[in-house]
Amino acid sequence: MLSKKTIMEIAEAVLKRNNLSTKLVFCKPVEFERKSTKSPIILQSLKEGNTLEELGITALVSQSENTIFISEKIMKKMIQNEPSNIQKKFIQAVIHHEIIHLISTKKKKE
């Protein structure tokens, strides 16, 4: 299992390669859930009785804070039984996915 430090290094490398100064924050479950409820889609799904773990939501982006929030618990659960090369690719994919949200929202504002 990759360490928290290694996960952050992988995520930061993806941001650097994409010339982004977006912050990364590892969140404990309570903080991550609080951040996630700012999304109407996630909030609705939670109200329907789903959990963030069931939904597999490993990260969220906040445009206003220019930050990607990563759920330490959910990320580790998603990658725990995978080989380290797959863990790294998964983390990279998650961060790329959040970058797409950042870019698409910025383009909508322009």
C-alpha positions in Angstrom: 0.0 0.0 0.0 1.3 3.4 -1.0 1.9 5.9 1.9 0.0 9.1 2.2 3.2 10.9 1.3 3.7 8.9 -1.9 0.0 9.4 -2.9 0.5 13.2 -2.5 3.8 13.1 -4.5 2.0 11.3 -7.4 -0.9 13.8 -7.3 1.4 16.8 -7.1 3.5 15.5 -10.1 0.3 15.3 -12.2 -0.6 18.9 -11.3 2.9 20.1 -12.0 3.0 18.4 -15.4 -0.2 20.3 -16.2 1.2 23.6 -15.0 -1.5 24.0 -12.3 -1.0 25.6 -8.9 -4.0 23.8 -7.4 -3.6 22.8 -3.8 -4.1 19.2 -2.6 -5.6 18.4 0.7 -6.0 14.9 2.3 -9.2 14.9 4.3 -10.5 12.8 7.1 -14.0 11.3 6.6 -16.0 14.0 8.4 -14.2 16.9 6.6 -14.5 15.1 3.2 -18.2 14.6 3.7 -18.7 18.2 4.7 -16.9 19.3 1.5 -18.8 16.8 -0.6 -22.2 18.2 0.4 -21.5 21.4 -1.4 -22.1 19.5 -4.6 -25.9 19.3 -5.3 -25.5 15.9 -7.1 -23.5 14.3 -4.3 -25.8 15.8 -1.7 -28.9 14.4 -3.4 -27.2 10.9 -3.6 -26.4 11.1 0.1 -30.0 12.1 0.9 -31.1 9.0 -1.0 -29.2 6.9 1.5 -25.9 6.3 -0.4 -22.5 6.8 1.3 -19.4 8.3 -0.2 -17.7 5.0 0.1 -20.5 3.2 -1.8 -20.3 5.9 -4.5 -16.5 5.5 -4.7 -15.9 9.3 -4.5 -12.2 9.5 -3.9 -11.7 13.2 -4.6 -13.5 16.5 -5.0 -12.5 19.8 -6.5 -13.4 23.3 -5.1 -13.1 26.0 -7.7 -13.4 28.8 -5.1 -10.6 27.3 -3.0 -8.6 26.1 -6.0 -8.1 22.9 -4.2 -8.5 19.2 -4.8 -9.7 17.4 -1.7 -8.8 13.7 -1.4 -10.5 11.3 0.9 -7.7 9.4 2.6 -10.1 6.6 3.7 -11.8 6.1 0.4 -8.6 6.4 -1.7 -6.8 3.8 0.4 -9.8 1.5 0.3 -10.0 1.7 -3.5 -6.3 0.9 -4.1 -5.5 -1.3 -1.1 -5.4 -4.7 -2.9 -3.9 -3.5 -6.1 -0.2 -3.7 -7.2 1.8 -0.5 -6.7 1.9 0.3 -10.4 -1.9 0.1 -10.6 -2.2 2.2 -7.4 -0.1 4.9 -9.0 -2.1 4.9 -12.3 -5.4 5.1 -10.3 -4.2 8.1 -8.4 -3.1 9.8 -11.6 -6.4 9.0 -13.2 -8.3 10.5 -10.2 -6.3 13.7 -10.4 -6.7 14.0 -14.1 -10.4 13.6 -13.7 -10.5 16.5 -11.2 -8.3 18.6 -13.5 -11.0 18.1 -16.2 -13.6 19.5 -13.8 -11.3 22.5 -13.1 -10.7 23.2 -16.8 -14.3 22.8 -17.9 -15.6 25.1 -15.2 -13.1 27.7 -16.1 -14.1 27.5 -19.7 -17.8 27.9 -18.8 -17.0 31.1 -17.0 -15.1 32.6 -20.0 
